[in-house]
Amino acid sequence: IRHNSFVAVDMDLGCCNTIDCNVLLRAGRCDKSKEMNYKLTEPEAQSEAPKKLPYNLREKREKDAAYRTMIRAELADELYQKIVDIVIVKKKYKDPNFSSKDLAKLLQTNTRYLSAVVNSRFGMNYSCLLNEYRVKDALRLLADKKNAEKNVEEISAMVGFANRQSFYAAFYRIVGETPNGYRKRIQEAKKKK
């Protein structure tokens, strides 16, 4: 297959065919090669295949948005302080329905300015910011003996997640393990003390 002047080689067939190159790439069965007779060996193919992340997580991509640099520094500083006060100090992240529109309305600004400040000052988008503080709170609650009788879904609701899937995905992305796995590990570590 010719794809932007490259040839896609299906390793199972050992030749070019009419399957879309992107499909083959995702399946780990394709190499973009300038030579039609090039074929990856099986070990090479496995290392070239993209690693599937759990909970439908994706690799973080950096974006260069011009509007982020167009906001005045004084305004960005002022909005940053207000965001910290509302979202973190007043713990509005615990409200599962607290959207960026709601925050922009409280700050008397628009969502584009809000997004620019969150991206430039916190290094993440609005949803990731809320989820990070929700997960930090969940870590504390999962490790606390007072909450031992509460299941993970109850704790996820306490910290502001609307559903179990979004909680597990955010928790795994930030901590690197599941909430139940974290809770078990902490309980075992406390027993050893």
C-alpha positions in Angstrom: 0.0 0.0 0.0 1.3 3.4 -0.8 0.8 5.7 2.2 2.4 9.1 1.9 5.1 7.6 -0.3 5.7 4.8 2.1 4.8 1.1 1.5 2.9 -0.8 4.2 4.1 -4.4 4.5 1.8 -6.9 6.1 4.0 -9.3 8.0 1.6 -12.2 7.9 1.3 -12.0 4.1 4.8 -10.9 3.5 3.7 -8.4 0.8 1.8 -5.3 0.1 -1.9 -5.4 0.1 -4.9 -3.1 0.2 -5.5 -3.0 4.0 -5.2 0.5 5.4 -1.7 1.2 6.7 -3.1 2.7 9.9 -5.0 -0.5 10.7 -1.9 -2.5 10.2 0.2 -0.2 12.4 -2.3 -0.4 15.2 -2.4 -4.1 15.0 1.5 -4.2 15.1 1.6 -5.9 11.7 3.0 -3.1 9.6 6.1 -1.1 9.0 6.2 2.0 6.9 9.1 1.2 4.6 10.5 2.8 1.5 11.4 -0.7 0.1 8.5 -2.9 -0.9 10.4 -6.1 0.0 11.3 -5.1 3.6 9.7 -7.3 6.2 10.0 -7.1 10.0 10.9 -10.2 11.9 8.5 -11.3 14.6 10.6 -9.9 17.6 10.9 -6.6 15.9 7.2 -6.5 15.2 6.4 -7.0 18.8 8.6 -4.1 19.9 7.1 -1.9 17.2 3.5 -2.6 18.3 2.0 0.1 20.5 1.5 -0.8 24.1 -2.1 -1.0 25.1 -2.8 0.9 28.2 -5.6 -0.2 30.7 -8.8 1.7 31.1 -8.6 3.2 27.6 -5.8 5.5 28.7 -3.8 7.3 26.0 -0.3 8.7 25.9 -0.1 12.4 26.7 0.4 14.6 23.7 1.8 18.1 23.9 -0.2 20.7 22.1 1.0 24.1 21.1 -2.0 26.5 21.4 -1.2 30.1 20.5 -4.0 31.5 22.7 -2.2 30.2 25.9 0.5 32.8 25.5 -1.9 35.7 24.5 -3.3 36.1 28.0 -1.7 38.9 30.1 0.6 37.7 32.9 -1.3 39.8 35.6 -4.6 38.4 34.6 -3.2 34.8 34.5 -1.8 35.3 38.0 -5.1 36.6 39.3 -7.1 33.8 37.7 -4.5 31.2 39.0 -5.0 32.4 42.6 -8.8 32.3 42.3 -8.7 28.8 40.8 -6.6 27.6 43.6 -8.9 29.2 46.1 -12.1 27.8 44.6 -11.1 24.4 43.3 -8.5 23.4 45.9 -9.0 25.3 49.1 -12.8 25.3 49.0 -12.7 21.7 47.5 -15.1 22.3 44.7 -13.4 19.3 43.0 -15.7 17.2 45.2 -18.7 18.3 43.2 -19.1 15.8 40.3 -21.2 18.4 38.3 -18.7 21.3 38.7 -17.7 22.1 35.1 -15.3 24.5 33.6 -18.2 26.7 32.6 -19.3 26.9 36.3 -15.8 27.9 37.3 -15.5 30.4 34.5 -18.8 31.9 35.6 -17.6 32.2 39.2 -14.4 33.8 38.0 -16.3 36.1 35.7 -14.2 35.1 32.7 -14.6 32.8 29.7 -13.7 29.1 29.4 -10.9 29.9 26.9 -9.0 32.1 29.4 -9.7 29.6 32.2 -8.3 26.8 30.0 -5.2 28.8 29.1 -4.4 29.5 32.8 -5.0 25.9 33.9 -2.9 24.6 31.0 0.0 27.0 31.5 0.1 27.1 35.4 -0.9 23.6 36.3 0.4 21.8 33.2 -2.8 19.9 32.6 -6.4 20.5 31.4 -9.3 21.3 33.7 -10.6 17.7 34.0 -7.1 16.3 34.8 -6.7 19.1 37.5 -10.0 18.1 39.2 -9.2 14.4 38.9 -5.7 14.8 40.4 -7.1 16.4 43.5 -9.9 13.8 43.7 -7.4 11.0 43.5 -5.2 12.7 46.2 -8.2 12.8 48.4 -9.1 9.2 47.6 -5.6 8.1 48.5 -6.0 9.6 51.9 -9.5 8.0 52.4 -8.4 4.6 51.1 -5.5 4.5 53.6 -7.6 5.8 56.6 -8.9 3.1 59.0 -12.1 5.0 59.5 -13.1 4.2 55.9 -12.2 0.5 55.9 -15.8 -0.5 55.8 -16.5 1.7 52.8 -16.2 0.2 49.3 -14.2 1.9 46.5 -17.4 3.1 44.8 -18.5 5.0 47.9 -15.1 6.6 48.3 -15.1 7.6 44.6 -18.4 9.3 45.1 -17.1 11.0 48.3 -14.3 12.6 46.3 -16.4 13.7 43.4 -16.2 11.1 40.7 -19.5 10.6 38.8 -18.9 7.0 38.0 -16.7 4.0 38.7 -15.0 3.8 35.3 -13.7 7.4 35.4 -12.5 6.9 39.0 -10.6 3.8 38.1 -9.1 5.3 35.0 -7.9 8.5 36.7 -6.6 6.6 39.7 -4.7 4.2 37.5 -3.3 7.0 35.4 -2.0 9.0 38.4 -1.1 6.2 40.9 -0.2 3.4 38.6 -2.4 0.8 40.3 -6.1 0.1 40.9 -7.8 1.6 44.0 -8.3 -1.9 45.5 -4.7 -2.8 44.8 -3.6 0.4 46.6 -5.8 -0.3 49.5 -4.6 -3.8 49.9 -0.9 -2.8 49.7 -1.4 0.0 52.3 -3.2 -2.4 54.7 -0.5 -5.0 54.3 2.2 -2.4 55.0 0.4 -1.3 58.1 0.1 -4.9 59.4 3.9 -5.4 59.0 4.6 -2.4 61.3 
